[in-house]
Amino acid sequence: MASAPLPASSFPVPGELGWRKSTYSGGGNDCVEVAFLPGGTAVRDSKNPAAGMLQLSSAEWEAVLSSARRGALDLP
């Protein structure tokens, strides 16, 4: 189920978020970064952080994590 759109005034400013990436990334720029928001999570490409971010609700983020844990997002 998709989240309801947020009004533009409630969008977080990417430069003000506490972005982090997995310690498994090896320090490279070939991963995603996450920032935790009230009620959700923002995700962006570490290679191109200026390209924007994807904002997920808490339920959507948990669905992504669940899919990753069971291998549903692995490349063939």
Helices and strands as residue ranges (DSSP letters): G 8-10, G 14-16, G 23-25, E 32-37, E 40-45, G 49-51, E 54-57, H 58-69
